Amino acid sequence: MALTNNDIFKKLRVAHKLRDDDIVKICALVDFKVTKSELGAIFRKEDHPKYVECGDQFLRNFLNGLVIHLRGPMPAKKDKPKDS
C-alpha cells in the first residue's frame, strides 16, 4: 500500500508536533489560505462522510511553508560582478 497525501500530511504533523493553528500560520508563509475546518476534513479517517482528500497543490504549499518555517526565508541572491 502506497502512502496518500493525507497520510504524509498526518505524519509530518505528528513528527513536527504541529497544531492546526501552526499549520494555518505555516501555509500563510507562502500566501496559501487554509481554515481549521479544511484541516479537520483532511485529518479525518477515510471512511468518515466529511473526509476530504489532500491534493498535490495543498501538500506542496504546506511543504514550501514548512521549509520557510524551519529554515527561514531564502536570502536574496547577489549578482556576480562582471570582469572588465
C-alpha positions, 0 to 999 in steps of 0.5 A, spaced: 500 500 500 502 506 497 502 512 502 496 518 500 497 525 501 493 525 507 497 520 510 504 524 509 500 530 511 498 526 518 505 524 519 509 530 518 504 533 523 505 528 528 513 528 527 513 536 527 508 536 533 504 541 529 497 544 531 492 546 526 493 553 528 501 552 526 499 549 520 494 555 518 500 560 520 505 555 516 501 555 509 500 563 510 508 563 509 507 562 502 500 566 501 496 559 501 489 560 505 487 554 509 481 554 515 481 549 521 475 546 518 479 544 511 484 541 516 479 537 520 476 534 513 483 532 511 485 529 518 479 525 518 479 517 517 477 515 510 471 512 511 468 518 515 462 522 510 466 529 511 473 526 509 476 530 504 482 528 500 489 532 500 491 534 493 498 535 490 497 543 490 495 543 498 501 538 500 506 542 496 504 549 499 504 546 506 511 543 504 514 550 501 511 553 508 514 548 512 521 549 509 520 557 510 518 555 517 524 551 519 529 554 515 527 561 514 526 565 508 531 564 502 536 570 502 536 574 496 541 572 491 547 577 489 549 578 482 556 576 480 560 582 478 562 582 471 570 582 469 572 588 465 
